[in-house]
Amino acid sequence: MHSLNQEIKAFSRDNLRKQCTRVTTLTGKKLIETWKDATVHVVETETSGGGGCGYVQDLTLDLQVGVIKPWLLLGSQDAAHDLELLRQHKVNEENGYLGSGTTCRKMSIFPWEELYYFCVIRINLYHLGYPFSSIAEIIASILNIQVTHILNVAYGVENVFLSEFTYKTISILDVPETNILSYFPECFEFIEQAKLKDGVVLVHCNAGVSRAAAVVIGFLMSSEELAFTNALSLVKEARPSICLNPGFMEQLRTYRVGKESNGGDQVPAVATDHGP
């Protein structure tokens, strides 16, 4: 015991091996922290390959697109980067699409008699208990809906088909502390503008399960006056993999249309890229 006590007293910090800590922030920035002269020194490192992510990437492709409405789709960045998939979900200018409820918008591909019966079938499907998402998928399949607008709410995901689609990028962090409600007005405006132009919007983030899902749920609560549980169920039926972070869930539970807060964690990088 005496020998151990002497060794402890005789030990010098100078004998410690110098170490550094590599830190990756939420935004993917890489830092190196070292302890020197009783203070922590932080140095930002240059990332190779164009940057990194502040999370573990899932490299498995997710090409499932949830049809929320014939003009509103939800998916991941994989779907947004697959041109052939996007072309399967577009309303051509001469084709148009069905609107909500029992009204129909710009349907030149149907003779009026067929259009009438199509509306009747849609009403009957609803009263027979078909969920809204299933009806939307039926309509999307019949009309060969394709994307015209893309709302990108991911962080660090580029828009790759600028000549094909109209883009809007709003970078949102997928952390519970982010005030998702403060982004709603700008997101909703883009969706509504696309709808007024007889377009179809794909809303996506990285995985298409939290940020994009929260935006779509909030939009349904605002535009359709749905309760949170109803909007959540509708979106989950269309895209079963959605999994909002706890902070977004709590904000949506207490969301009141027109009462969006301007506080919270916002990333200022917002851009709109116009396609053709």
N, C-alpha and C positions, 0 to 999 in steps of 0.2 A: 504493500500500500504506500509505504514511504517512497519507494522508487517511482511509482506512478505519479504521486503528488509532485515530486521533483520534476518529472518530465513535463507535466502540465504547466508548471510555473516557468519552466525554461523554454517553453514553446514560443516561437515568434511568428507573427502573421506574415513576415517576409518569406517564410517557408511555404506558404500556401501557393498552390498553382493558380495562376491568373485564368479566370473563366469569363465567358461572355454569354449573354442570353439573346437568342434570336426571337423576335416578336413579330407576329403578323397581325395587323389591325383589322377591324371590321371591313374596311374599304380595300384590303389587300395590300396595303403599304407594308414593306418589310423594314424592320429596325433592328439594330444591334445595340444592346445595352451592356456597358462595362462599368465596373466599379474602380474608381481611381481617385486618390487624394480625398477619400471620405465622401465623395459625391458620385452620382450615377451619370455617366456620359452616354448620350444617345446619338447614334449615327444612322442615317437613312441609307440603305443599300440600294444599288441599282439592280432592278429585277431583269432577268433574262427572259426572252420570249414574249415581251409585251405586257408584263405585269402578272399579278396573281390574284387569288381570292382569299377573303377572310373566312373561308369555310372549307370543309372537305367536299370536293367535287364528286358528283355521281356521274360517271361517264356513260352510263346506260342510256340509250336513246329513249325518249318518251314522246311519241308522235300522236298520242291520243288527244283529240280535240273535243272539248265539251261544247255541245250546241245548246247555249242557254236560251237564245232566241234565234230565229232564222238570220238575224242581222248582228248577233252578238255571240262571239265564240271565246273560249277560254283554253289556254294551253301553255306549254313550256317554251323555252328558248329553242328547243330542238324543232318544234313545230314551226316556229317563226323563221327558222333557217332552212326549211325544206320547201323549195319553190314548187315542186310538183304537188305537195300536200296543200299548200296555200291555194294553188290554182283549182283545187277540187272544191274550194269554199269561196266562190265569188258570184256576185249578182252582176251579170252583164247589163250594160246600160239599156239594152232593148228588152231585158227579161224582167227586171224588178224583183220584188219579194212580197211576202205576206206581212202585214203589220200585226200589232197585238189585238187581242179581243176577237171580234167577228168581222172587222173591217179588212179590206184587201187593198194593197197599194201597187199600182203600176204593174199590171200583170198581162202584158201584151202577148205572152206565149200561150195563154189560154183563151179559147173562145168563151164568150160570156156565159153560155149555158154550162160549160164545164167548170168555169170559175164559180158559178153559183153552187153547183153540187160539191165542189171542193170545199167551199166555206161551210156548207151544211155538214160535210163529213168531219171537218175540224171541230165544229160545235159538238157533234155527237161523240167524238173521241173524248172530249173533255167531260161530258156528262156521263160517259160510260166508265169514268174513273182513270183514264190515261193521264199520267203526270204531264205537266207542261213540257218538261224536257224531252219526253218521248214524242210528243206532238211536234215539237220543234225539229227533232231529228228526222221525222217523217217528211216534213215540209222541206227541210234542207236537202234531203236526198232527192225528192221529186224535182226541185228547182235547180239542182246542180249549183248550189251556192258556193261562191268563191270569195276570198278576202279582197277588199279594196283598201282598208285602213288597218294600221297596226299600232296599238298603244303598248309601248315598251316601258314597264315600270321596274325593270331589273337594274342592277348596278354593274356597270362595266360590260354590258352586252351590246355589241354593235348592231346597227341596222344594215343588212347586206343587200337588199334589193330596192335601192332608192329609186330606180327608174320604173319599178313595177307597182309600188304601193305608196300611199301617203302615211308617213310615220309621225309619231310624237313620242319623244323620250322624256320620261320623268323619273329620275334616279331616286329610288326609295330603298332604305336599309331595312332588311328583314330582322329587326330586333324588337322586343316588346316595348322598348322605350320610344320607338318612332311613333309620332302622332299621325297615324294613317288618315285620320279624318281631314286634316289640313290639306291633303292632296286631292280630296274628292272634287271640289269645284272645277279644277282644271281638267281632271280626268273625265268627268261627266260631260263637260262642254265638248271635248273632242269626240266622245261617243255620240252625243246628240247631233253634232255637225255631220258626222258620217251617216247617221240615220236619215237626216234631212236630205242628203244627197243620194239616197237610195243605195247606200254602201253597206258593207259588212265589216265589222271590226273584230280583229283578234286581239284580245288583251293577254299579255304574257309577262312573266318575270323570268327568273332563272329556271326554277323547277315547275312553276305554274301551280303551286299548292298553297301559298300563303299571301304574298302581296297582291298578285293579280286576282286571286280569289276574293280577297277582301274588297278590292275595288269593284268587282262585279257584284258582290253581295250588297255593298253600299249603294251601287247604282240601282239595283232592283228595289231596295228599300225606298230610295228617293223617287224614282220614276214610276214604279208600280204600286207604291205605298204598301209594300209588304212588311210584315213583322220580321224581325231578325231570324227567328226559327224557321219561318216559311221560306225566306230567301236563301238561308243556309241549306235547307233540304233540297230546294230546287237546283242549286248549283252543285251540290254533292251528288245528286242523281245524274247530272250531266257529266261530271268529272269526279268519280269516287275517290281519287287520290288526294283531294284537297285536305290540307291540314294547317290551319291558320295558327300563328304563334299566339300564346296566351294574351299578350297585350292587345293584339288586333281583335281577338274574340271579345275581350272586355269592352273595348271601345265601341264595337258594333252593337253589343247588347244595350249600351246606353245611348246609342246614336239617335239624335233627333234631327230630322231633315231641316236644313237651314241654320243649324246651330254648330256648324263646324268650327273647331278651335283653330286659331292661327298660331298657337304655341307648338312646343314639341321639337323633336329632332328632324330637321329638314336638310336635305342636301341641295345646294343651290343649282347644281347642274341640270338644267332643263332645256331641252331643245326640240324644235319641230322640224322634221325633214319632209319636204313635200315631194311626192312622187310625180307620176305623169299628169 
